[in-house]
Amino acid sequence: MTVRRNALARVTLAAALCVVAVGAGAQSRIRIGFMLPYTGTYAALGTAIENGFRLYVQEKGGKLGGRELEYFKVDDESEPSKAVDNINKLIKRDNVDVVVGTVHSGVVMAMAKVAKDTNTLLVIPNAGARAVTGPMCAPNIFRSSFSNWQPGYAMGKVAGERGAKKVATITWKYAAGNESVEGFKDGLKASGGEVVKELTLPFPNVEFQALLTEIAATKPDAVYAFFAGGGAVKFVKDYAAAGLNKTIPLYGPGFLTDGTLEAQGAAAQGMLTTLHYADGLDLPKDKAFRADYSKTYKTNPDVYAVQGYDAAQMLDAGFTAVKGDVARRKELVAAIESAHIDSPRGTFTLSKSHDPVQDIYLRKVIGNENRVEGVAVKALADPSPGCRM
Amino acid sequence: MDFAIFLVQCLNAVQYGLLLFLVASGLTLIFGILGVINLAHGSFYMIGAYLAYALAPWVGAHLGGGFFTALAIGLMLSVAFGYLLEWGFVSYLYERDHLQQVLMTYGLILVFEELRSILVGDDVHGVAPPAWLAGSVPLGHVMTYPVYRLFMSGVCVAVALGLYAIIARTRLGMAIRAGATNREMAQSLGVDIRLLYRIVFAAGVTLAVFAGMIAAPVSSVYPGMGNQVLIISFVVVVIGGIGSIRGALLASLLVGFADTFGKVFIPQTAGILVYVLMAAILLWRPEGLFRTG
């Protein structure tokens, strides 16, 4: 009995010490909440984003704005129905100062709503849903990645400049696809072409054959496709197998060929896509970032790691301006708004709606890389219709 | 739509329908004859596709390569796998209600998905078709058609004929039909029902794995690929009549045509058209097109 009581006393003491330790530390630390996918299809993306974020913090000696950080993590499982509960865990239970998340657009919509209602600082390191910086925009919501409209617009511009007058588009019928096609149409219009056929199929259906036949019958000058993951692999391969790539060039946003080239093989070779990042960028910052990242994590960085890295940079700009006093929110936000972020993708600033104003690169698939061909559009900003701040 | 395009779309529909049949035939066998709702059927399809991906380099290194060698090995593995699964799990489900069957087989989905994630990872992979099937044939001057897709359709037809022959014309098929109609009576006439069920389940699993392996070069290999196939397969089984191979074939073709022409003519409703078709057929024939047993 005494033994047990002893043990109990020891545990209690240890627990008490822990509480004291945490309490003491918390006063001087900024509380960062990661709400990212750590399981499921997007698990690799969540990990890359967190790695990128931590790499920047490590470069700054473990501090942002001169203050130490404390991390809290929630796995959002890319599940929109759990998003409100998950972000509340970070905000209400863990009392975080900032939430960093997430990948999935559906999840981010719910997060943005809660962040807006509770006035919590939110940095989005991937999800490109336009509404978040459109009708739902708010002073406390920032994005370090892209809006779905941006790569689409750049590709449209390039397609028109390359002589495509009549173009067919194909995508899954859901928000990201629609927004990307919207951007493409705007860009194509600006360079004198038009979309003559818009094909869609329900998400995540991958039976493309019927629509490929439609494309063959329409005979457009070019095709713009928005798919990702398994759908992107299958579409690019089916397009080539149908012999369409010989006569009708296939364009798309970078997601069509990012992280999928090994599976796409010969079918993707020579394809042109647009994105805010590329292989073979001749930037000292990018070279240093890639070297550091592969040294620290023993794997090569991707666009998601860059977006995580830049999320940390944006916060650093804000925290530094207020000397780590996160309560001075107005000055903090103003500092991020006026910051020049020295990203591995090239320097970018933020638009009025808090989206990156960034160069979109034209990339060409060569081997297993999306090699940069040039800048498709310089300093492109999403017009963010519906945003009033 | 001119006539040539129409013909190509018909080819697309038939080809998609036949592939659906290959997956759904195993499901209808297990559902119709064993009476087990097998939600894990999509997982078997996924396992097949990943087997095709994983076996290719191994076969290349040890047996000198060959798509069909890999296919043969995959089939042997899947028979053993199905046999063991029936022995270890499914054989306890025959006397239980549908809820418990659903829970068990849903649990299997989660286990298989997680194992897949641990063993192979979450990346998308491609599988190369055999070199002599890798080309394309021109269809008029509209487009070219991959030879492998035509080959796939041929294989599906062969499997359909083979299944029909086994069930309608052999002693084993007779025993299977008897077991499905009246389990106790068949048993009292000297049919070893336990062994028979084990064979049927293994055959169902093998059909799904086979479908996955055959489809892998066309569909690629990616997480969650089984779930999509599962839902549409259940639609096929319900439309065709539970347990009927003939019904499954007809239903697959119907779904193939509905899906293909739905996408072309009424893209706004393409997502639900197949389910509208199912509802309409069930209103007309609540048991499905061909009900057996």
Interface residues (C-beta under 8 A of the other chain):
Chain A: G40 T41 A43 A44 K173 L199 T200 L201 P202 P204 N205 V206 E207 Q209 A210 L211 L212 T213 E214 A216 A217 G229 G230 A232 V233 K234 K237 D238 A241 A242 G243 L244 G259 T260 E262 A263 Q264 G265
Chain B: M1 D2 I5 V8 Q9 N12 A13 Q15 Y16 S117 D122 D123 V124 H125 G126 A128 S136 P138 V142 M143 T144 Y145 P146 Y148 R149 V218 S219 S220 V221 Y222 P223 G224 M225 Q228 D259 T260 F261 K263 V264 P267 A270 G271
